[in-house]
Amino acid sequence: MFQTFTEREERRATAVATNSPFAEWEKTFGDRRLCAAIADRLTFRGTLLQTGTESFRPQATCDKRETTHAE
């Protein structure tokens, strides 16, 4: 993954979606320095969008069910 991000750096747009904050990425990647390097490449001249800690999917599913049953 690190190699992919390195090759794309400043060449192509890259979008990453995760439920984990940067502080927890070390658990996924297993190496603190690698994690820092990946975060560095992803955030350089980038835009971070934080939508909160709750997923929108459960609420969207409930809303759809309510709309379907109301018809």
PAVEX-9316 format. One record per residue (C-alpha): chain; residue number from 0; x, y, z. Coordinates in steps of 0.1 Angstrom, whole numbers, plus 5000, padded with zeros to 4 digits. Each point is the difference from the previous one (the first is absolute). Example, Ala and Ser with C-alpha at 12.3 -4.5 7.8 and 13.67 -1.06 7.14 Angstrom:
<rs>
('A', 0, (5123, 4955, 5078))
('A', 1, (5014, 5034, 4993))
</rs>
This chain:
<rs>
('A', 0, (5000, 5000, 5000))
('A', 1, (5029, 5023, 5008))
('A', 2, (5015, 4995, 4966))
('A', 3, (4966, 5008, 4983))
('A', 4, (4996, 5032, 5019))
('A', 5, (5036, 5010, 4993))
('A', 6, (4996, 4994, 4962))
('A', 7, (4967, 5020, 4999))
('A', 8, (5014, 5029, 5021))
('A', 9, (4995, 5033, 4981))
('A', 10, (4990, 4981, 4968))
('A', 11, (4964, 4988, 5006))
('A', 12, (4972, 5006, 5025))
('A', 13, (4997, 4973, 5027))
('A', 14, (4970, 4996, 5022))
('A', 15, (5000, 4979, 5032))
('A', 16, (4971, 4993, 5022))
('A', 17, (5004, 4986, 5035))
('A', 18, (4982, 4997, 5033))
('A', 19, (5033, 5003, 5018))
('A', 20, (5018, 5032, 5010))
('A', 21, (5036, 5004, 4991))
('A', 22, (5009, 4991, 5036))
('A', 23, (4987, 4965, 4995))
('A', 24, (5016, 4993, 4966))
('A', 25, (5030, 4984, 5017))
('A', 26, (4978, 4971, 5010))
('A', 27, (4992, 4994, 4963))
('A', 28, (5035, 5006, 4985))
('A', 29, (5019, 4986, 5029))
('A', 30, (5029, 5025, 4997))
('A', 31, (5000, 5034, 5015))
('A', 32, (5025, 5015, 4975))
('A', 33, (4981, 4985, 4970))
('A', 34, (4967, 5013, 5013))
('A', 35, (5015, 5035, 5004))
('A', 36, (5014, 4999, 4965))
('A', 37, (4967, 4989, 4985))
('A', 38, (4981, 5027, 5019))
('A', 39, (5026, 5025, 4988))
('A', 40, (4996, 4991, 4964))
('A', 41, (4962, 5000, 5002))
('A', 42, (4997, 5034, 5017))
('A', 43, (5027, 5019, 4980))
('A', 44, (4981, 5027, 4981))
('A', 45, (4968, 4981, 5006))
('A', 46, (4966, 5006, 5016))
('A', 47, (4988, 4980, 5030))
('A', 48, (4963, 4996, 5005))
('A', 49, (4990, 4988, 5034))
('A', 50, (4963, 4990, 5001))
('A', 51, (4999, 4989, 5036))
('A', 52, (5002, 4967, 5017))
('A', 53, (4965, 4987, 4991))
('A', 54, (4993, 4983, 4967))
('A', 55, (4972, 5014, 4980))
('A', 56, (4990, 4966, 4986))
('A', 57, (4979, 4987, 5028))
('A', 58, (4979, 5032, 5001))
('A', 59, (4997, 5000, 4962))
('A', 60, (4988, 4964, 5001))
('A', 61, (4973, 5007, 5026))
('A', 62, (4989, 5031, 4981))
('A', 63, (4996, 4979, 4968))
('A', 64, (4980, 4973, 5018))
('A', 65, (4977, 5026, 5015))
('A', 66, (4994, 5016, 4966))
('A', 67, (4994, 4966, 4983))
('A', 68, (4975, 4989, 5027))
('A', 69, (4982, 5033, 4999))
('A', 70, (4991, 4995, 4963))
</rs>
